[in-house]
Amino acid sequence: MKLLRNLVMVAVCAAPVLMSPLAWASGCYLCGGGSSENCKNYCRYSGEDTFAARKECEKRGCKVSGTGSCPTAVNYKVCMVPPAPTKSETTVAAIPWCSSDEPSV
């Protein structure tokens, strides 16, 4: 019984770690002088540091001068870039079709 309880506890604790690694993958670009008032200090992106994420921050008015961790203090101006859409190649549903050439049984 103890073994079963321990296995359940390990599964419950490991599930968030294994299921949401992308939620933790985010960072901020440092916005240099001449940036817009909305993105005065930082621009937050989610996912990996990509050219597309950098360009989205520049569209919002951030003059990117580097990367860094995102601040938690309230006195910083941080603008957000929406996450990039993910392309899914998984099959959601498959419908079996009968060929008209086959005799029905």
N, C-alpha and C positions, 0 to 999 in steps of 0.2 A: 504494500500500500504506500509506503514511503517512497519507493522507487517511482511509482506512478505519479505521485504528487510532485516529486522533484522534476520529472520529465515535463509535466504540465507547466510548472513554473519556468523552466528553461525555455520552453516553446513560447510562452506568453511574453517573456522578456526579450527573446530574440526576434520576434515577429516585427516590431517597429524598426529594428536595425536593418533587417533584411528586406523589408518592403518599401522603404522610403529613402534610399540613398540620394535620389535626385532632389528631394526637398531640402537637403542640407547643402547642396552644391550651389552656392551663390556667393557673390562678392560685390565689390564696389569699385568703380573707377573714380580716381581723384579728379576733380574738376578744377582746372587752373584759372588764372586771371582772365577776365573777359567772358566768363560763363554767364548764362542767364540767371536771373534772380531765383528762379524755381530750382535750378540745379547748381546752386552757388558753390557747394562743397563736394558733394558726392552724387554718383548715379549708380543705383543698385540694379544688378542684372541677376537672372537666375540661370542655372545651368553652367556650361563651360564658358571660359573667356574666348569668345569668337569674334571674328570681324563683324558679323551681323549685329551682335550685341553692342559692340563699340559704336557702330554706325547709328544704332537706335538711340544711344545716349547722346551722340552728337546732334541728332535731329531734335532732341529735347533741349538743346542749348548748352550742353556740357562740353567744354574744351578739355578733352581727356589728356591728363598729364601723367598717368600711371595707374596702378592698381593697388588695392589695399583692402583691409577688412572694413566692414561697414560699422559706423559708429552707432552707439546706443543712446548717446546723450541727445537731449531735445533741442539743443542750441545749434545743431547742424542742419543745413538744407540738403535733403536727400530726395532726388526724384527717382521714380521707378520705371523700369522698362518691362512691359508685359513679357511673359515667357514665350519662347518660340514654339510654334505648334509642332507637335511630334508627328512624324509620318508612321502610321501603323500599317504593317503588311500582314496582319493576322486575319484569318478567316473568321468572321463573326457567325455565319450560319451557312450551311450547305443543304441544298434541297435536292434530294434524289429524283431524277426524272426518268420516266420510262420511255424507251425508244419505241416508236410506232412499228419498227421492223420486227420486234420480238413478239412472239405469240404470247397471249395472256394465258395464265394458268388458272 
